[in-house]
């Protein structure tokens, strides 16, 4: 079980331990770890065992003095941490496991003294990122690994934030089901992953059962579930037809597993016939407001659906301030094109506040020489758009009371917090979290805000292997057993 513990005592550490495993092959040196990330509260922790498999004798060495190597066991090494009583920031250290020329790194995180009411999850082992449920009950991701025959499989993991337990629900062979990017998870324990083999997505539940969303026969390429309501009854996304049958993306809403098509604007973002179609990306907690986009070339025109008094969904573009036919010359040829100024969105799935009042996106001004972009928010009650022209980046999500979260830069590693309707930038994510949660978090821009205050953030991490997207989640500390 992978957990963040609130437990007991500290023992003296040795700086380095030697341990033996049965030697498998003199020509092959390896170190395999069951886990690569361990998290601790700021005090009262219980020792945790790092499970190790190696081709021969291995060594374990801590990079900092506050990580304590307690003892060796037959299966690994036991570590603990010194209390971080005076610490005002999360601290990070490493444990290096070496066997000959092979080595692996264990990342150890410990919360700051001021963060006892919150738990900081940083699941680096989720290779395709992590997603959280609407009310923050579950965090879900996959961990890939290789079998002895060199075939790959993925372990699907649900982190229960109420208990801190990491629950491995299924080991899925890639040859059978290629579960790739996790899209969303319900508070009832159903997670949706991209199907890398056949298209569409898979649903996998807490018991490890796998199923495909129901779609009519005319959509043979499957259904893509991107968002869910808090009660788990509504799923939003799209269904896909064959590419040679006209527009292939059709916005859909599943109610208790049964799909229906949602209405779309008569013409696409540029007032032309659709080429590819329309997708749903996110929804409010009660499913009364959804958003998505056209998906024609570079359009990405942002659309939203909102229930009227009769319960029917009405659809409109979030914002189109200008639609203009212009003539442009290219290689001596003059041709007409349509320029649009308005809100756009790409593949972000959580750009809506829990009650649907605010939708976050990117405002794009198109010119003869390209375009200019900056963060923007739509108030779905007043239909007013709030633009942050002096900020570089895009808007990613919002709270119901008008706090917005934006990225810094095109390939962001950090973000800022804004007061949407007053147009004020409140500061960095780290400073805002410190002020409101009493905890110093790592870099990232916030992508989810749950009603109870649970946060999910995303960042780009760079190491020796290159760049990768990682997520961290700040959730209420698990209840004491």
C-alpha positions, 0 to 999 in steps of 0.5 A: 500500500502506498500512503502518507502516514501520520505515525511514530518514532525515529531511530538512528540512521546509518549513512549506507547499508549493503544488502544482498539479493540472489545474483541473477546474471553476471552480465546483467545489472539492474535495480527495480523499485516497487515505488519511487516516491514516498511522502511523510507528514511533518512529524510523528511518522512511521518507518516505510519500507522501500521494496528493492529487487536487484541483480546483486548486492545493492547499496542505499544512500541518502542525499540529506541527513534528515532521511534516516535509513533505519534497517535492512530487510530481506526485501528492501530498506526501511526509511524514516524522516526526522521531524520537520518542526521548524520547516516552513516549506516542503522538503525533498530528498533522495535515496539512491539505490546502486547495484554495480553500474545500475542505479535508481532514485527514490524521491522522499517528500516531507510536509512543512510544520504548518500543513498538518490539515492537508496532505500533499500527493506527488505521484511521479510514478503516474507516467500519464499524469493524475486526475481527481474526482469532482469532490476530490475523493479519488486520485487516479493514474497508471503505473507502467511496468514490464514483464519478464517476457518484455511485454508491457502492462499498466497498474491502475491505481486509485488513491483514496484521499479519505484514507490515504490508501493507494489501491491497485485495482488492476494490472492491464496488459497493453496487448489486450487494453492499452490504457493511456491518458486518464481523462477523469474519475468519478467520486463513485470510483469509475475512472476513464482512460484513453484506449490506445488500440481501438479509439474511444475510452475504457471505464475501469472501476474499483473492482478492476472491471473494464468496460467501454462506454455505450455508443450507437452503431453509427459511431464505430470509433467509440465514445470519449468520456471527458467529464462527469457530474458529482453524482456520477450519473452524467458523463460528457464527451463525444462520439466518433464516426469514420473519417470519410463520413463527414464531421467525425466528432459529435458532442454527447452526454451519457445519462446513466450510461445511455448516450444522446447527442447535444446540439451544436451551433449551425456553423463553426467558429468561422461561420463555415460548415463543419470540417471535423466537428465539436467536442465536450470537454468539461461540465459543472458538478450538477451537469447543468453547464458544459463546455467544449470547442469546435475542432476544425483546423486551428479554430478551437472556438470555445462553446458552452451548453447551459440548461434552460428552464425546460431542462433543454441544453442551449448552445452558444459560443463563449465569445466571438467579438469579431468575425471578419472576411479579409483578403490575404496574399500568399506567394502572390496569390490573394485569397479570402480568409476569416479572422475571428477574435474570441475565446478558444480552448484546446484539450483542457478538461477542468476549465469550469468552476464547480457550479458552472458560473465561470468558464476559463479559456484563452482569448485569441485576437487574430491578425494578418501576421498571426494572433495574440493570446491571453487569459479570459473568463466567461461569466455564464450568468451575465455572459460577460467576458473578463480579459487579462490582456497584460498576462502571458498564458491561458486561464485554466479554472476558477472557483465559484466565488470568482478566483481564477487560475492562469498559466505563466507562459506557453510551456508553463511550469508555474501559474498565477491567481487572479480576481476575475471580475476585478481584473486583479492579479493576486500573486503566484500559486505558491504564495496564494496556497501558502496564504490560504492553506499554510503550506508551501507547495512546489511549482505548478499551475492549478487545474482543479479546485473542488468545493472542499478546497482540494487542489490539483496542479500540473507542472513540467518537470525536467530531469536527465530523461527530458521533460515530462508532465507531472501533477500534485494534489493538495487534499484534506489529511486522511482521518486518523484510524 
